[in-house]
Amino acid sequence: MVSVRDVVISTWTGSWRWQRGLLGAALSAAAVGLPTDVIDNPLFARMTPVRWWEYPVLMATVVLTGLWAGIRQCGDNAAGSGRAIGSSLLSALAVGCPVCNKIAVSLLGVSGALGIWAPVQPILAVLSVLLLATAVVVRWRRRDCTTETCSTVGA
């Protein structure tokens, strides 16, 4: 027989997962979209216009980060966070303005940033989304395990 306490606890943890997922998505949108100015804002400016593929990459990053944050994982809840953070950073490098990237400009110059770095960015975008999708899949596979059944493979 299911008690009221069990229903309340399961509802609370279920809504907390949604809240964590929405918070993760919002933080991802802010961390990737605002500094790269894909999300137009008065704090940052781009030297080059936003390219068409940057919007879907940002959306995929936001959705996958939200999914990753919302999935409850057994054991160490921080396992795989390096993959998620690294993929988001790679996504920010991919959708950012090539001329606004100080590292690319200092290493390659402005013409190199536009001629060499800009063509590499779509590849980085695909790689970042694939890495983040992998982090979501690993976290999803570990969601229902217990201490006895969890393996450390993929952690």
C-alpha positions as a LaTeX table, in Angstrom:
\begin{tabular}{lrrr}
\hline
Residue & $x$ (\AA) & $y$ (\AA) & $z$ (\AA) \\
\hline
Met1 & 0.00 & 0.00 & 0.00 \\
Val2 & 1.30 & 3.44 & $-0.94$ \\
Ser3 & 1.37 & 5.98 & 1.87 \\
Val4 & 0.78 & 9.70 & 1.56 \\
Arg5 & 4.37 & 10.25 & 2.65 \\
Asp6 & 5.67 & 8.16 & $-0.29$ \\
Val7 & 3.51 & 10.10 & $-2.76$ \\
Val8 & 4.67 & 13.46 & $-1.36$ \\
Ile9 & 8.34 & 12.41 & $-1.43$ \\
Ser10 & 8.13 & 11.07 & $-4.98$ \\
Thr11 & 6.30 & 14.20 & $-6.16$ \\
Trp12 & 8.86 & 16.46 & $-4.49$ \\
Thr13 & 11.85 & 14.62 & $-5.93$ \\
Gly14 & 10.19 & 14.50 & $-9.34$ \\
Ser15 & 9.54 & 18.24 & $-9.34$ \\
Trp16 & 13.05 & 18.87 & $-8.02$ \\
Arg17 & 14.42 & 17.02 & $-11.06$ \\
Trp18 & 12.40 & 19.31 & $-13.30$ \\
Gln19 & 13.58 & 22.34 & $-11.39$ \\
Arg20 & 17.21 & 21.21 & $-11.59$ \\
Gly21 & 16.82 & 20.58 & $-15.31$ \\
Leu22 & 15.25 & 23.99 & $-15.96$ \\
Leu23 & 17.89 & 25.70 & $-13.83$ \\
Gly24 & 20.67 & 23.86 & $-15.69$ \\
Ala25 & 19.16 & 24.86 & $-19.03$ \\
Ala26 & 18.81 & 28.50 & $-17.97$ \\
Leu27 & 22.39 & 28.63 & $-16.67$ \\
Ser28 & 23.64 & 27.02 & $-19.86$ \\
Ala29 & 21.74 & 29.52 & $-22.01$ \\
Ala30 & 23.20 & 32.39 & $-19.99$ \\
Ala31 & 26.75 & 31.00 & $-19.87$ \\
Val32 & 26.94 & 30.15 & $-23.58$ \\
Gly33 & 24.45 & 32.52 & $-25.21$ \\
Leu34 & 25.14 & 35.82 & $-23.46$ \\
Pro35 & 28.94 & 36.18 & $-23.71$ \\
Thr36 & 28.91 & 34.99 & $-27.32$ \\
Asp37 & 26.05 & 37.43 & $-28.03$ \\
Val38 & 24.01 & 34.73 & $-29.77$ \\
Ile39 & 21.36 & 35.88 & $-27.31$ \\
Asp40 & 21.32 & 39.60 & $-28.02$ \\
Asn41 & 22.14 & 41.65 & $-24.93$ \\
Pro42 & 23.63 & 45.07 & $-24.11$ \\
Leu43 & 26.60 & 43.67 & $-22.17$ \\
Phe44 & 28.41 & 41.99 & $-25.07$ \\
Ala45 & 28.89 & 42.84 & $-28.72$ \\
Arg46 & 29.90 & 40.76 & $-31.72$ \\
Met47 & 32.18 & 41.89 & $-34.51$ \\
Thr48 & 30.66 & 39.39 & $-36.95$ \\
Pro49 & 26.97 & 38.51 & $-37.38$ \\
Val50 & 25.52 & 35.37 & $-35.81$ \\
Arg51 & 25.66 & 32.52 & $-38.32$ \\
Trp52 & 22.51 & 30.46 & $-38.98$ \\
Trp53 & 23.86 & 27.26 & $-37.39$ \\
Glu54 & 24.77 & 28.91 & $-34.10$ \\
Tyr55 & 21.13 & 29.10 & $-32.98$ \\
Pro56 & 20.47 & 25.32 & $-33.28$ \\
Val57 & 23.81 & 24.57 & $-31.58$ \\
Leu58 & 22.91 & 26.86 & $-28.68$ \\
Met59 & 19.45 & 25.26 & $-28.41$ \\
Ala60 & 20.91 & 21.74 & $-28.48$ \\
Thr61 & 23.43 & 22.72 & $-25.81$ \\
Val62 & 20.72 & 24.23 & $-23.61$ \\
Val63 & 18.35 & 21.25 & $-23.99$ \\
Leu64 & 21.06 & 18.64 & $-23.43$ \\
Thr65 & 22.46 & 20.49 & $-20.42$ \\
Gly66 & 18.96 & 20.72 & $-18.96$ \\
Leu67 & 18.45 & 17.00 & $-19.49$ \\
Trp68 & 21.83 & 16.23 & $-17.96$ \\
Ala69 & 21.10 & 18.36 & $-14.89$ \\
Gly70 & 17.62 & 16.88 & $-14.44$ \\
Ile71 & 18.67 & 13.24 & $-14.47$ \\
Arg72 & 19.20 & 11.93 & $-10.96$ \\
Gln73 & 22.29 & 9.78 & $-10.78$ \\
Cys74 & 23.23 & 7.20 & $-8.23$ \\
Gly75 & 26.35 & 7.43 & $-6.17$ \\
Asp76 & 28.56 & 10.39 & $-6.93$ \\
Asn77 & 26.23 & 13.03 & $-8.36$ \\
Ala78 & 29.20 & 14.97 & $-9.74$ \\
Ala79 & 30.34 & 12.08 & $-11.93$ \\
Gly80 & 30.39 & 13.17 & $-15.55$ \\
Ser81 & 30.18 & 16.86 & $-14.70$ \\
Gly82 & 33.55 & 17.41 & $-16.35$ \\
Arg83 & 32.11 & 16.15 & $-19.64$ \\
Ala84 & 29.10 & 18.43 & $-19.38$ \\
Ile85 & 31.12 & 21.51 & $-18.43$ \\
Gly86 & 33.77 & 20.79 & $-21.06$ \\
Ser87 & 31.13 & 20.34 & $-23.76$ \\
Ser88 & 29.47 & 23.61 & $-22.82$ \\
Leu89 & 32.81 & 25.40 & $-22.94$ \\
Leu90 & 33.50 & 23.86 & $-26.34$ \\
Ser91 & 30.06 & 24.97 & $-27.47$ \\
Ala92 & 30.82 & 28.54 & $-26.36$ \\
Leu93 & 34.03 & 28.47 & $-28.37$ \\
Ala94 & 32.11 & 27.10 & $-31.34$ \\
Val95 & 29.32 & 29.69 & $-31.42$ \\
Gly96 & 31.43 & 32.65 & $-30.38$ \\
Cys97 & 32.47 & 35.40 & $-32.73$ \\
Pro98 & 35.77 & 34.30 & $-34.35$ \\
Val99 & 37.24 & 37.80 & $-34.17$ \\
Cys100 & 36.12 & 38.26 & $-30.54$ \\
Asn101 & 38.11 & 35.20 & $-29.45$ \\
Lys102 & 41.25 & 36.78 & $-28.03$ \\
Ile103 & 43.20 & 33.53 & $-28.10$ \\
Ala104 & 42.45 & 32.91 & $-31.78$ \\
Val105 & 43.25 & 36.50 & $-32.70$ \\
Ser106 & 46.50 & 36.52 & $-30.72$ \\
Leu107 & 47.65 & 33.23 & $-32.25$ \\
Leu108 & 46.35 & 33.67 & $-35.80$ \\
Gly109 & 45.67 & 37.37 & $-36.25$ \\
Val110 & 42.34 & 38.76 & $-37.43$ \\
Ser111 & 42.63 & 37.29 & $-40.93$ \\
Gly112 & 43.63 & 33.91 & $-39.46$ \\
Ala113 & 40.72 & 34.01 & $-37.02$ \\
Leu114 & 38.36 & 34.54 & $-39.95$ \\
Gly115 & 40.16 & 32.26 & $-42.40$ \\
Ile116 & 41.26 & 29.39 & $-40.14$ \\
Trp117 & 39.31 & 29.54 & $-36.86$ \\
Ala118 & 35.87 & 30.35 & $-38.32$ \\
Pro119 & 35.80 & 27.26 & $-40.62$ \\
Val120 & 36.78 & 25.03 & $-37.66$ \\
Gln121 & 33.95 & 26.31 & $-35.45$ \\
Pro122 & 31.15 & 24.20 & $-37.04$ \\
Ile123 & 33.24 & 21.08 & $-36.41$ \\
Leu124 & 33.70 & 22.14 & $-32.78$ \\
Ala125 & 29.96 & 22.71 & $-32.57$ \\
Val126 & 29.14 & 19.20 & $-33.73$ \\
Leu127 & 31.80 & 17.76 & $-31.42$ \\
Ser128 & 30.46 & 19.70 & $-28.42$ \\
Val129 & 26.88 & 18.53 & $-29.02$ \\
Leu130 & 28.04 & 14.92 & $-29.44$ \\
Leu131 & 30.08 & 15.08 & $-26.22$ \\
Leu132 & 27.18 & 16.57 & $-24.31$ \\
Ala133 & 24.80 & 13.94 & $-25.73$ \\
Thr134 & 27.26 & 11.27 & $-24.57$ \\
Ala135 & 27.29 & 12.77 & $-21.08$ \\
Val136 & 23.47 & 12.67 & $-21.03$ \\
Val137 & 23.42 & 9.03 & $-22.18$ \\
Val138 & 25.98 & 7.99 & $-19.54$ \\
Arg139 & 24.04 & 9.79 & $-16.83$ \\
Trp140 & 20.76 & 8.26 & $-18.05$ \\
Arg141 & 22.21 & 4.75 & $-17.92$ \\
Arg142 & 23.37 & 5.27 & $-14.33$ \\
Arg143 & 20.13 & 6.83 & $-13.09$ \\
Asp144 & 18.45 & 3.83 & $-11.44$ \\
Cys145 & 21.35 & 1.85 & $-10.14$ \\
Thr146 & 22.07 & 1.12 & $-6.51$ \\
Thr147 & 25.38 & 0.87 & $-4.70$ \\
Glu148 & 25.43 & $-2.88$ & $-5.37$ \\
Thr149 & 24.54 & $-2.63$ & $-9.07$ \\
Cys150 & 26.46 & 0.49 & $-10.12$ \\
Ser151 & 29.52 & $-0.07$ & $-12.19$ \\
Thr152 & 32.24 & 2.50 & $-12.52$ \\
Val153 & 32.34 & 2.11 & $-16.30$ \\
Gly154 & 31.68 & 5.47 & $-17.96$ \\
Ala155 & 32.01 & 7.46 & $-14.73$ \\
\hline
\end{tabular}
